[in-house]
Every structure is written in C-alpha cells, then in structure tokens.
Amino acid sequence: MTTSLVPMSDATFAAFCERAIVDYARDNAQTGRWPEHEAADRSRAEFQRLLPQGLATPGHFLYEIRSEPEGQAVGALWFGIDTNNGSGAGYLFNIHVDPAFRGRGHAKAALDRAEDMALGMGLHSMALHVFGHNPGAQALYRASGYWTTGLNMRKPLRRPAGD
C-alpha cells in the first residue's frame, strides 16, 4: 500500500469545506477560543478569508489523500505558502484521514508528500497549528520532526460559591 496526493476536484472541495468548517468550529468552541454560538459563522468566515477563490486561490494547494493502487480516497490535505515577511515557509492548514482509514500510515505519508512538494517550491520549513485536545495529531507531528514553537494556555475562571 502506498499513499498519494491528487489535486482536489470541485466536488471534493465542497465536501472538504463542509467537513473542515464544522470540525474547525467544534475545535475552537471546545478550546474556549470562540463562543459556541458564534463558532460556525466564524469558521465559515475564516475559510472564506483564506480561500476567497476556492481551489484557485493563489498559494494554496488542496489534495485528496488516496490509498494506492486502488485509488480509494481516504482523506484530504491543505497547505499554503506563508506570505508573511517573505518567510519562505509553508503552512499546513488541514490534514484529515477518514476514521475508517486511520492507523495505516496515510497521514504520515501524505505529510511527507506535502513536505516534498514544499521543498520543490523552494520553501525551507513547514509550520502548523494543532489543538491541545488532539494528542494523536501531536504525536504524528512530533514523529515527523515538528517541534513546539509556542504554547497557548487557558483556564476558566469561576467565582467561589457564596460570592
């Protein structure tokens, strides 16, 4: 079994966005970054800001992750070129392997393929964000050579009973 990245089709892009928008809203609400009642709208707005031209948005690359040789779609990957200060870095916005196909090495192989593409574009590094409540993704990234460059923390504040 091998894993390949195939440019995303319009139909796949629509389904990808719907899933990714819901997931991103849930994750941001779960961490307390966004109020739950605003999360869906904020997530949709963020995707529109990042991908205003959909698949044709310059500097963004969206792929289906496929299991070969059968060509079965098993997930999706999205990375872009970080244009801040001419940094020469890539940014992994999203990688998702469908639950039925997890644990088979597809995410690691897809990440390796994306990194090879980024090197071919002349990029020197790849950055990403991973939510604190996703230890599986954190382990994948650590095993792939990523390290923590910052850490955000949060604590809900509660008034003592009787105040």
C-alpha positions as CSV (number, residue, x, y, z in Angstrom):
1,M,0.0,0.0,0.0
2,T,1.2,3.5,-0.8
3,T,-0.4,6.9,-0.3
4,S,-0.7,9.6,-3.0
5,L,-1.8,13.2,-3.1
6,V,-4.2,14.0,-6.0
7,P,-5.3,17.6,-6.7
8,M,-8.8,18.1,-5.2
9,S,-11.7,18.3,-7.6
10,D,-14.5,20.9,-7.3
11,A,-16.9,18.3,-5.9
12,T,-14.4,17.0,-3.4
13,F,-13.5,20.6,-2.4
14,A,-17.2,21.4,-1.5
15,A,-17.4,18.3,0.7
16,F,-14.0,19.0,2.2
17,C,-15.0,22.6,3.2
18,E,-18.2,21.5,4.8
19,R,-16.4,18.9,7.0
20,A,-13.4,21.1,7.8
21,I,-15.6,24.1,8.7
22,V,-17.7,22.0,11.1
23,D,-14.5,20.5,12.6
24,Y,-12.7,23.8,13.0
25,A,-15.8,25.4,14.6
26,R,-16.1,22.5,17.0
27,D,-12.4,22.6,17.9
28,N,-12.4,26.3,18.5
29,A,-15.5,26.1,20.7
30,Q,-14.2,23.1,22.6
31,T,-11.0,25.0,23.5
32,G,-12.9,28.2,24.5
33,R,-11.3,30.3,21.8
34,W,-14.7,31.0,20.3
35,P,-18.2,31.1,21.9
36,E,-20.1,28.0,20.8
37,H,-23.0,30.1,19.3
38,E,-20.5,32.0,17.1
39,A,-18.2,29.2,16.1
40,A,-19.9,28.0,12.9
41,D,-20.1,31.6,11.5
42,R,-16.5,32.4,12.5
43,S,-15.2,29.2,11.0
44,R,-17.0,29.8,7.7
45,A,-15.7,33.4,7.6
46,E,-12.1,32.2,8.3
47,F,-12.3,29.7,5.4
48,Q,-13.7,32.4,3.1
49,R,-10.9,34.7,4.1
50,L,-8.2,32.1,3.5
51,L,-9.7,30.6,0.3
52,P,-11.5,33.5,-1.4
53,Q,-11.1,31.9,-4.8
54,G,-11.7,28.3,-3.6
55,L,-9.4,25.9,-5.3
56,A,-8.0,28.7,-7.5
57,T,-6.7,30.7,-4.5
58,P,-3.1,31.5,-5.3
59,G,-0.5,30.0,-2.9
60,H,-2.9,27.3,-1.6
61,F,-2.7,23.6,-2.5
62,L,-5.5,21.2,-1.7
63,Y,-5.3,17.5,-2.3
64,E,-7.2,14.3,-1.8
65,I,-5.2,11.7,0.1
66,R,-5.6,8.3,-1.8
67,S,-4.6,4.8,-0.9
68,E,-2.9,3.2,-3.9
69,P,-3.0,1.1,-6.0
70,E,-6.8,1.0,-5.7
71,G,-7.2,4.9,-5.7
72,Q,-9.5,4.9,-2.7
73,A,-10.0,8.5,-1.3
74,V,-9.0,8.3,2.4
75,G,-8.8,11.9,3.4
76,A,-7.6,15.4,2.4
77,L,-4.6,17.7,2.9
78,W,-4.4,21.5,2.5
79,F,-1.2,23.6,2.7
80,G,-0.2,27.0,1.6
81,I,2.7,29.3,1.2
82,D,3.2,31.6,4.2
83,T,3.5,35.1,2.7
84,N,4.3,36.9,5.9
85,N,7.6,38.8,5.6
86,G,8.8,36.7,2.7
87,S,9.4,33.9,5.1
88,G,9.8,31.1,2.6
89,A,7.7,28.8,4.8
90,G,4.8,26.6,4.1
91,Y,1.8,26.3,6.4
92,L,-0.2,23.1,6.9
93,F,-3.8,24.3,7.3
94,N,-5.6,20.9,7.4
95,I,-4.9,17.2,7.2
96,H,-7.7,14.7,7.7
97,V,-7.8,11.0,7.3
98,D,-11.3,9.4,7.5
99,P,-11.7,7.4,10.7
100,A,-12.1,4.1,8.8
101,F,-8.6,4.5,7.3
102,R,-6.6,5.8,10.3
103,G,-3.7,3.9,11.8
104,R,-2.4,2.8,8.4
105,G,0.2,5.4,7.8
106,H,-1.7,7.6,5.4
107,A,-1.4,10.8,7.4
108,K,2.4,10.4,7.8
109,A,2.8,9.6,4.1
110,A,0.6,12.5,3.0
111,L,2.6,14.8,5.2
112,D,5.8,13.6,3.7
113,R,4.5,14.1,0.2
114,A,3.4,17.7,1.0
115,E,6.8,18.4,2.5
116,D,8.5,17.2,-0.7
117,M,6.2,19.5,-2.7
118,A,7.0,22.4,-0.5
119,L,10.8,21.7,-0.9
120,G,10.2,21.6,-4.6
121,M,8.7,25.1,-4.4
122,G,11.8,26.4,-2.7
123,L,10.2,26.5,0.8
124,H,12.6,25.9,3.7
125,S,10.1,24.9,6.5
126,M,6.5,24.0,7.2
127,A,4.5,25.3,10.2
128,L,1.1,24.3,11.6
129,H,-1.2,24.6,14.5
130,V,-2.5,21.7,16.4
131,F,-5.2,21.8,19.1
132,G,-4.2,20.8,22.6
133,H,-7.0,18.3,22.8
134,N,-5.7,16.3,19.8
135,P,-2.9,14.1,21.1
136,G,-3.0,11.8,18.1
137,A,-2.1,14.7,15.7
138,Q,0.5,16.0,18.2
139,A,2.2,12.6,18.1
140,L,2.1,12.5,14.3
141,Y,3.8,15.8,14.0
142,R,6.4,15.1,16.7
143,A,7.2,11.8,14.9
144,S,7.6,13.8,11.7
145,G,10.1,16.1,13.2
146,Y,7.9,19.1,14.2
147,W,8.5,20.8,17.5
148,T,6.5,23.2,19.6
149,T,7.3,26.9,18.8
150,G,4.7,28.3,21.2
151,L,2.1,27.3,23.6
152,N,-1.2,28.9,24.4
153,M,-3.0,28.0,27.7
154,R,-6.4,28.8,29.1
155,K,-8.1,28.4,32.5
156,P,-11.8,29.1,33.0
157,L,-12.3,31.4,36.0
158,R,-15.1,30.7,38.5
159,R,-16.2,32.7,41.4
160,P,-16.1,30.8,44.7
161,A,-19.5,29.6,46.0
162,G,-21.2,32.3,48.1
163,D,-19.7,35.3,46.3
